[in-house]
């Protein structure tokens, strides 16, 4: 059976001339020049650039955390920004369709490994028991057996594995990582 | 209002007097001086409806125990008549006409101990101990006989006595008493007996409940107001402390809050967590406060009794403070930009 042609896969991220600038006049900073980008399902895209070139701003824009100044943007087939209006329920979109893996794991220090993952699922509407079960399954998948350990008790690698498990816990269609 | 100083009402309540007979147009010994002749007791005793009557006087004295000054609120009474010590926990009441004293255990004095009283420092032996009997000022109660009372109240040191004699003045002496405590026959009407006493003896006869009201209104009200003021100050200070603690804790967790917002947590979840934290803090403080009050109340001579209604009011205040205190923290949390989760470090 032939593998599907990449271009036939549905686009998950579509950006057209997306730009972001801060300030006005002499103090204006162009944080993100016009970026046009399409990322389809199954594709892995890496961004590389010098410090301050706009990688984080682009990631924040895709993550619906930063509102673009101009351009057009669609995530997983849903319009996000049309140059004038920004979709309102972005929080829900982030919770269900986008997973984030942070540079530093950003685990919540007062929750243990299982709870960190389950919390993300409970926020998305999963029941407490189901969320904990799935969290344990994911930790097991990542060969993480210290399910009750708190972030301060985990090594950097272990904490990052928990963070990855949290990022994919809600089966997001888009996974971003810094 | 906080109902405090229940101990102060222990005396009028423990005496179980149906009527307090005091000087006409006065409010009784707890509110203002009342002087009536000692034979009033016998006049009252013979009135219809009166089962028993006892003469009492009150005076504050100071003595020394173990080198420490001890203030006592002395009640002088007649053995075998109303007005004797209540809530006896050790020893017995007065049995001799002289030099015996029954005293409250909060004075720190022991059974059998000798207590020097009066200008001659006559030794009074502690023959009985009571519990929870203090005056409205928090001084421990003591009981001596009326005969001893005369000596304590009017005896003067020898030098002063000589000077008084030299100047031709007679030493002050009186057999006046402050009040007569009346217990009525079971079928007697308090109102009718009080009316008869007022009409025929030209005295004021105050029911026990009314005497308690005088004590509460005239003497304790200011203390209650003071306590209320202190409580208000403490609540305000607590609110400021809770606000600062929650604000500091929130500022420490801004990165975690940003992460939660980044992954999609709604503001209400974050606000809920902060308020939950404040409530946990408040309820813990409330619990510790209750235990401290329960454990330490015996250390203080003047106890503040907090009744269930007061506790409920305090709990409501604590909850309100915990709900209002985190406003600054909540404001900071709601304003935090989710993008801060991406900041390194």
Interface residues (C-beta under 8 A of the other chain):
Chain A: X56 X59 X60 X63 X65 X66 X91 X92 X93 X94 X95 X96 X100 X102 X103 X104 X106 X108 X109 X110 X120 X123 X124 X166 X178
Chain B: X255 X256 X259 X260 X261 X262 X263 X264 X265 X266 X269 X337 X338 X339 X341 X342 X344 X345
